[in-house]
Amino acid sequence: MACTLKDVANAAGVGVSTVSYVLSGKRMNRISKATQEHILQTAAKLGYQVNMVGRMLQGGASKTIGILECQRSVVIFSELMQLVCRELRKRGYQTYYRIWDNDSNSNEQEQEAVNDFISRRVDGVIIAYFDQQRSFPRCKCPVPLTVFGGGDWDVRIDLEQCAYQTAKHLLNHGHRRIGYLLPDDKCNEDKLQGYRKALKEFGIEPDPSWLIKVCPTPDWQNEIERGICEGRLTAICCSNDFYAVRLMTWLQWRGYNIPEDIAITGFDGVALVDSLQIPLTTVVQPVELLAESLADAMINKIEKQTMTRLPEPIQLQGKLHIGHSCGCAATAEPEIDWHSVKINL
């Protein structure tokens, strides 16, 4: 015999109307997240199935969301969409997922993907950009649209604030000649602004030679040596953790001691930075909080049928993670989170 709303309500110890609100996605702001989670888990345990076809034929919500993600190179975001899907699933939504390349036909690809989502009767669309310059015209999406990153964002991470933290930390260590190592593109402008802001607070105007561009620069070794020798740098901020790790390896190979000769900081918060011979000081991007924020923003837009950008866009702050590469003393041996090591032997 099929499980009913009343069966779920009895098993969960709540009213039928409360179960109906949670499973339909309506008036969710009136119900605590703990109660929502309890009801969803109870419904799943009892095998309750929503008649989606019947709901859609009656003009109801499909309880589905389309997720469109640009091709990314930021490793820290590799699980972002998986986390977003998990958060949406907790709230009773299923997802369609697509990814597109950052090529010259991206606009056409984006529109084609959005049109495909609309044909599937989604209640809303999430677009994730990792390019600060891109945007999608909201007028071409007939359902609520939530955008991460890009030029017209609803939710994003404050990259300027993140970079400001690492540069200021090095300044507080007494460094006054601090370089910035980054790829030769336009995607790191916010990070550079944060770096420059920190130096400006200390009355320092960075010399052009302090910028070290290593990709796709073929003479990256000369770039690094020029910055260290001509710029007489005593510390270098890196635009991501992988650049920082590679820089540290190369500097040690060349005979430099870290942090005694040159202090290094990273950016992103990749899990393995604590397992290095010299644990890396970096700023951690709040990926899990980002996933929750994207899910909340999307559902709020669906409930209110908001077709425009959030009136108060959400900008999340990063957190400085102290290692030893900046000059701070190592206070304890690194801890290993074995649950995050996903290797099956």
C-alpha positions in Angstrom: 0.0 0.0 0.0 1.4 3.4 -1.0 2.6 5.7 1.8 0.5 8.8 2.3 1.2 12.3 3.8 -0.7 11.2 6.9 1.6 8.2 7.3 4.7 10.5 7.1 3.1 12.9 9.6 2.3 10.2 12.1 5.8 8.7 11.9 7.4 12.1 12.2 5.1 13.3 15.0 4.0 16.4 13.2 0.9 17.7 11.5 -0.1 16.7 7.9 0.0 20.4 6.9 3.6 20.7 8.1 4.6 17.6 6.0 2.7 19.0 3.0 4.6 22.3 3.3 8.0 20.6 3.5 7.4 18.1 0.7 5.9 20.8 -1.6 8.6 23.3 -0.8 6.0 26.0 0.3 6.3 28.2 3.4 9.6 26.7 4.3 10.6 29.8 6.2 8.0 28.9 8.8 9.5 25.5 9.5 12.9 25.0 11.2 15.7 23.3 9.3 15.8 20.5 11.9 12.1 19.8 11.4 12.5 19.9 7.6 15.4 17.4 7.8 13.4 15.1 10.1 10.4 15.1 7.8 12.5 14.4 4.7 14.4 11.6 6.4 11.1 10.1 7.6 9.5 10.3 4.2 12.6 8.7 2.6 12.6 5.9 5.2 8.9 5.2 4.5 9.4 5.3 0.8 7.1 8.2 0.2 6.9 9.2 -3.5 5.7 12.6 -4.7 3.4 12.3 -7.7 5.4 14.8 -9.8 3.4 14.3 -13.0 0.2 14.9 -11.2 1.6 18.0 -9.4 2.9 19.5 -12.7 -0.4 18.8 -14.5 -2.2 20.7 -11.8 0.2 23.7 -12.3 2.3 22.8 -9.2 6.0 23.1 -8.7 8.2 20.4 -10.3 10.6 20.5 -7.4 13.5 20.5 -9.8 16.3 23.0 -10.4 18.7 23.3 -13.3 22.4 23.8 -12.5 24.7 25.2 -15.2 28.4 25.4 -14.4 31.2 26.8 -16.5 34.4 24.7 -16.9 36.5 25.4 -13.9 40.2 25.3 -13.0 39.8 26.1 -9.3 40.3 22.8 -7.5 38.7 24.0 -4.3 35.4 24.2 -6.2 35.6 20.6 -7.6 32.8 19.4 -5.2 30.8 22.7 -5.0 28.0 21.6 -7.3 27.8 18.2 -5.5 27.4 20.0 -2.3 24.7 22.3 -3.8 22.8 19.3 -5.0 23.0 17.8 -1.6 21.7 20.9 0.0 18.8 21.1 -2.5 18.0 17.5 -1.9 17.7 18.1 1.8 15.1 20.7 0.9 13.2 18.3 -1.3 14.5 19.4 -4.7 16.1 17.3 -7.5 18.5 18.7 -10.0 19.6 18.6 -13.6 23.2 19.4 -14.2 25.2 20.6 -17.2 28.7 22.0 -17.8 30.0 24.1 -20.7 33.4 25.1 -22.0 34.6 28.7 -21.8 34.9 29.1 -25.6 33.7 31.8 -28.1 30.3 30.2 -28.3 29.6 30.2 -24.6 26.6 32.6 -24.9 24.9 30.2 -27.3 25.8 27.2 -25.1 24.4 28.9 -22.0 21.1 29.9 -23.7 20.7 26.4 -25.1 21.3 24.8 -21.7 18.8 27.2 -20.0 16.2 26.5 -22.7 16.7 22.8 -22.1 16.1 23.2 -18.4 12.9 25.2 -19.1 11.6 22.4 -21.4 12.0 20.1 -18.4 9.8 22.4 -16.3 12.4 23.4 -13.7 11.4 25.8 -10.9 14.6 27.7 -11.1 18.1 27.8 -12.5 21.6 28.2 -10.9 24.5 29.4 -13.0 28.0 29.1 -11.6 30.7 31.3 -13.1 34.4 31.1 -12.2 35.2 34.0 -14.6 34.6 37.4 -13.0 33.7 39.0 -16.4 30.9 36.7 -17.5 27.1 37.2 -17.0 23.9 35.9 -18.4 20.9 38.2 -19.2 18.2 37.5 -16.6 15.5 38.5 -19.1 16.3 35.4 -21.1 15.5 33.0 -18.2 11.7 32.8 -17.5 12.2 31.2 -14.1 14.0 32.5 -11.0 17.8 32.6 -11.7 20.6 32.5 -9.0 24.1 33.4 -10.1 27.4 32.5 -8.4 30.3 34.8 -9.4 30.5 36.6 -12.7 29.6 40.2 -13.3 25.9 40.1 -12.1 26.2 37.8 -9.1 23.7 36.9 -6.4 26.2 35.0 -4.3 30.0 35.1 -4.3 33.1 34.9 -2.2 34.9 38.2 -1.4 38.2 37.5 -3.1 39.5 41.0 -2.3 39.0 40.5 1.4 40.6 37.0 1.2 43.8 38.4 -0.5 43.8 41.3 1.9 44.1 38.9 4.8 47.2 37.1 3.5 49.0 40.3 2.6 48.2 42.0 5.9 49.4 38.9 7.8 52.8 39.1 6.1 52.9 42.8 6.8 52.3 42.1 10.5 55.3 39.8 10.4 57.4 42.9 9.4 57.7 42.3 5.7 57.6 45.4 3.5 58.6 44.0 0.1 55.9 41.6 -0.7 55.3 40.2 -4.2 52.2 38.7 -5.7 52.5 35.6 -8.0 49.6 35.0 -10.4 48.7 33.9 -13.9 48.8 36.5 -16.7 45.0 36.9 -17.1 42.2 39.2 -15.9 40.6 36.8 -13.4 42.7 37.8 -10.4 41.9 41.5 -10.3 39.9 41.3 -7.1 42.8 39.5 -5.4 45.3 42.1 -6.6 43.0 44.8 -5.2 43.1 43.1 -1.8 46.9 42.8 -1.9 47.3 46.4 -2.9 44.8 47.6 -0.2 46.8 45.9 2.5 50.1 47.4 1.4 48.5 50.8 1.1 47.3 50.7 4.7 51.0 50.4 5.6 52.0 53.3 3.4 53.6 51.0 0.8 53.2 51.5 -3.0 54.0 48.1 -4.6 56.7 48.3 -7.4 55.6 46.8 -10.7 58.5 44.3 -10.4 56.8 42.8 -7.4 54.1 41.2 -9.7 55.3 37.8 -10.8 53.3 36.4 -13.7 54.0 32.7 -14.3 51.3 31.3 -16.6 51.3 31.2 -19.6 54.6 33.0 -19.3 57.3 30.6 -20.8 60.1 32.3 -18.8 58.5 31.9 -15.4 61.8 31.0 -13.7 63.2 34.4 -14.9 60.1 36.1 -13.7 60.5 34.6 -10.2 64.2 35.4 -10.1 63.6 38.9 -11.3 61.1 39.5 -8.5 63.3 38.2 -5.8 66.5 39.8 -7.0 65.4 43.1 -8.6 62.4 43.5 -6.3 64.4 42.2 -3.3 61.2 40.5 -2.1 61.2 38.9 1.3 57.7 37.5 1.0 55.3 36.4 -1.8 51.5 36.0 -1.9 50.3 33.4 -4.4 47.0 33.5 -6.1 46.2 29.8 -5.3 47.6 27.0 -3.2 49.0 25.0 -6.1 51.1 27.9 -7.3 52.3 28.3 -3.7 53.3 24.7 -3.4 55.2 24.7 -6.7 56.9 28.0 -5.8 58.0 26.6 -2.4 59.4 23.4 -4.1 61.3 25.4 -6.7 62.7 27.9 -4.1 63.9 25.1 -1.8 65.5 23.4 -4.8 67.4 26.7 -5.5 68.6 26.8 -1.9 66.2 29.2 -0.3 64.9 28.6 3.2 61.2 29.1 3.8 60.1 31.2 5.6 63.5 32.5 6.8 64.6 33.7 3.3 61.2 34.1 1.7 57.8 33.8 3.4 55.0 32.3 1.2 51.2 32.4 1.5 48.6 30.6 -0.7 44.9 31.0 -1.5 41.9 28.6 -1.5 42.4 26.2 1.4 43.2 22.9 -0.4 43.1 20.2 2.2 46.6 18.9 1.7 48.4 22.2 2.7 48.8 20.9 6.3 50.5 17.8 5.1 53.4 19.6 3.4 56.9 19.5 4.9 56.4 23.2 5.6 52.6 23.7 6.2 51.2 26.4 4.0 49.6 29.6 5.4 46.6 30.2 3.2 43.1 31.7 3.1 40.3 29.2 3.0 37.3 29.8 0.8 34.1 28.7 2.6 32.8 26.2 0.0 30.3 24.4 2.3 28.8 27.7 3.4 28.7 28.8 -0.3 26.7 25.7 -1.2 24.2 26.4 1.6 23.9 30.0 0.5 23.3 29.1 -3.1 20.6 26.6 -2.2 18.9 29.1 0.2 19.0 31.9 -2.3 17.6 29.7 -5.0 14.7 28.4 -2.9 13.9 31.9 -1.5 13.7 33.2 -5.1 11.4 30.3 -6.1 9.1 30.9 -3.1 8.9 34.6 -3.8 9.1 34.3 -7.6 11.9 36.8 -7.7 13.1 37.3 -11.2 15.8 39.9 -10.5 19.1 39.9 -8.7 18.9 39.5 -4.9 18.2 43.0 -3.4 21.0 42.3 -0.9 23.5 40.0 -2.7 25.4 37.6 -0.5 29.2 38.1 -0.2 31.0 35.5 1.9 34.2 36.0 3.7 37.3 33.7 3.7 39.2 32.7 6.8 43.0 32.8 7.3 44.5 29.4 8.0 47.9 29.6 9.7 50.7 27.3 8.7 54.5 27.7 9.0 55.3 29.1 5.5 54.6 32.7 6.6 57.0 32.6 9.6 54.5 31.6 12.3 55.9 28.9 14.6 54.5 25.4 14.1 52.6 24.8 17.3 51.5 21.2 16.7 51.9 18.3 14.3 49.4 18.3 11.4 46.2 16.4 11.9 44.9 14.1 9.2 41.2 13.9 8.4 41.1 10.3 7.3 37.4 10.6 6.4 38.4 12.9 3.6 40.9 10.5 2.1 38.7 8.7 -0.4 40.8 5.8 -1.5 39.5 2.3 -1.7 42.2 -0.4 -1.4 
